[in-house]
C-alpha cells in the first residue's frame, strides 16, 4: 500500500493511477492559495511603499522646518529674543524694510533705548544689496534679528505675529524712487500697495492689534504749488506712479483704521539724506561721480529755475518716527473686529528749509575738496517736481518734532561716512 507521502508527492509520474477529480480539486486549492499569497504580498508592498513615502515626507518636512530661511525652533527663539523689551513701558516693534536706509537707523534708535525690535527685509537689488547686508550686520551686532522675506508673504507675516505679540509696527518697506517707476511700474504696485494690504491684514487680525506707523511721502503733494506743503493741502494730483502708490496707501490705511480700529500714523518724508543712505539719491550719486571725476547732471526747471528740496537729515527723521510710535495711541479692534474709533494721523517730517540743488553741489565740493563737473539739463517729464517745502507745525505740536541739522552739517557727516565706507579717506579731514 502506498504511503501517504507517496500519494501526495509521488517520486515518479504514473507510479499509481491518478484520481482526476481529486487532482482538479487539489489544483484549484493550489491556485487559490497562490493567488491569496500574491494578494497578501501586494498588500504588503503597497503598505511598505506608503510607509516609505510617509517617512520621506516626514524627513523632508522636518528638514524644511529646521533648515528653511524662516521657521523652526531656533528661528522662533531668535525672534523672541530680539523682541524682548528692556525698559519699563517699552514696546515691541516689527520694523519692515529694516535693512533699508531709514529702517536701519530707526531700528538702532529703538534698540538703544531698550525697546524690542524685529526686522524684515527682502534685500532686493533695486540698489546694491551689499549695502543692505552691511546695515544688517550693524543691526545684528546690536542684537537685532532681521528676517529675510517679503511683506507680501502672508504666511511669513502671520508666523511673525504668532511668534511675538508686537505692540507696534514701523512699516518702512517700499519700492522707492520716482524715475524707476517708468521702468518697472509693477514693482511699485507689488510693494507699496499689495505689500501694505498684506501687512494690514495681519495687523487687523492680530490679537491684540498693534499700532501702525508707516512711511508715506512728500511726493503725494504732486503738482500742488502752494508752499509750504501742509497736511491739509490737496494730494489728488500725483506727478509720478510712486506718488500715486503712496497716495493709495494713505487711502487704504484710512479704510483699515475706519473698519477695523487700527491706530495708524502716516509720515510724509521730505528728501531724507545722511550716512548709510540710498545710492539712487542725487546727493549720493553726486558724491560718487565727483570723486571719480565724472560729470554730474544738474536738472533745471521751467525758465531755467533751480530745483529745490527740503533736505532732511536722517537723525531728524528718526526722531519723528520714534515720536510717532510713542504717541500713536492704541488700536481698538480685536481679531479683526472694531470696538471703537482709533487714532488716524498724517504728519510732514521735513527740515522746512529748502535748498537748491546747485547749493547742495557746492557744499559737497567743499567737503570733498574736489570741483564738480556740472552738466545742466532741463528737467524731463519723469515725475519729478521742481520743489518741496514742508510745513511741520502739526508734527511740532503733536510729536514735539524739531529738526536740528542743517544741510551743511548733515552733508559733512554723510561725506565722512562715505569716504570711510568706500575707502576714499586718505587721512584728510572733512571740512
PyMOL commands that set and color helices and strands:
alter all, ss='L'
color gray80, all
select helices_A, chain A and resi 4-8+20-67+73-82+101-112+129-141+154-163+179-182+185-205+218-221+241-260+282-291+302-304+314-326+357-368+393-399+407-421
alter helices_A, ss='H'
color red, helices_A
select strands_A, chain A and resi 92-96+116-121+145-148+168-171+211-215+264-269+272-273+295-300+308-309+312-313+333-334+337-338+344-349+355-356+373-378
alter strands_A, ss='S'
color yellow, strands_A
deselect
rebuild
show_as cartoon
